[in-house]
Amino acid sequence: MKNIESEEDIRLLVDSFYEKAMKDEVIGYIFTDIAKISLEHHLPILYQFWSSVLLGTSNYQGNPMGAHIQLAEKEPLTKNHFDRWLTLWVETVDQLFEGNAAMEAKQRAKNIAGLMLYKVNEITKKGN
């Protein structure tokens, strides 16, 4: 196995993760039934996001927090959802890569999941 070093590696990681996540019994419905994401549209955004996080590129121009807050207004996003997302992400990284960038991918995902859960809960509490 190798480290995450290129845009091609990012695409492999993201594609492999979403192949699992979209079919997952815990979180799959969020992607397919609630967010109704189009992978054709969504995957390039995620490639840019993870490329900026792991490779230091500056292509990403999105607002992931805003998107997840809007999603949480449609369907409560729970700790169980974020934990499952993180578990699938870590499994995918570990199946494909090793090294510093792979460790960074897992740590960043853990931080992102924790922050998203906190923010989504804070904002949805205020809205009630």
N, C-alpha and C positions, 0 to 999 in steps of 0.2 A: 504494500500500500504506500501511497505517497501523500504528501502534504497538499493543502489547497493552495494552488499557485497561480491559477489563470482563470479567465472568464469561462473557459470550457469546463473547468472544475466546478465553478459556481453553478453553471447550468446543470451539470450532472447532479450536484447536491440538491438543488431546488426541485428539479424534475423528479428525482427519486423520492424526495420527501412528499411532494404533492401527490404522487402516485399512491402512496400509502394513506396520506391524510384524507384524501377525497373519498376513500373507501372505508375509513375507520368508523367503527360503530359508535364511538363516543363523540367525535368531532366532525365526521364527514358531512352530516346533514347541515352543519353550519355553513360550509362552503357551497354545498349543492342546493339546499332548499331555502336557506335564510339569505345568505349573501348572493347566491346565484351567480357566482363568479364565472367569468369566461376565462379559461386558462390561456387562450390565445392573447387576451388583453392583459391578464394578471401576471403571468409568468415573466414577461420582459421587465415589468416593474420590480418584481422580486429579484431578478438577476441584478438589476441596478442597485437595489438596496443592499443585498449581501455583498456585492462587489465593492460598494463604498465602505462597508463595515470591515470586510476582511482583506481587501486588496488596496484600499485607500483611494479608489477612483472617486470622481466627483460627478458622476452621471445622475445620481438619484435626486429627484426633485419633489418627492411626495410628503405626505403627512400621515404616517401610519397610526398615530394616536387618534387623530380625528376620524379616520376610517373605522377604527375599532369602537370608538365611542358611538358612532352612528349605528354600527352593527349591534351594539349592546342595547340600544334603544328598541331594536326589533326583537332581540332574543337575549335574555340575561346570559352573560359570559361568566362562568364560575371558575373557582380555583381548579375544579376537576377538569374543565376544558383546557385551561392553560397548562396544567400538569400533563395532560395527555399530549398536547401539542409539543411540549418540551421533551417528553419521553420519545415521541416519534422522531423528533429532530435529532436528538442525541443518538438514537439507534442508527439513523441514516448516516450521520457523520461517522460513527464508529465502524459501520459496514464498508465505507468507501475510502476513508482518509485516516491519516495519523499525523502527528507532528504539531508544531506550535500553532499554525493557523487552524487546524482542526480543533485543538483545545480552545482557542479563541472563539471559534464558531459556537462551541457548546456553552462557554461562559457568557458570551454576548446574548445568546438565546435565553439563558437563565435570567439574566438581568432584564431583558426585554419582557419576558413573560411576567416577571414580578412587578415591573413598573406598569405594564399594561393592566394587570389585574387590579393593582392599587388605584390607578387613575380611573378605570372604568367603574369600579365600585364607588369611588368618591363622587363622580359626576352623576351616576345613576341614583345615588342616595339623595343628592341635592334636588334632582328632578322629581322625586316622589313627595 
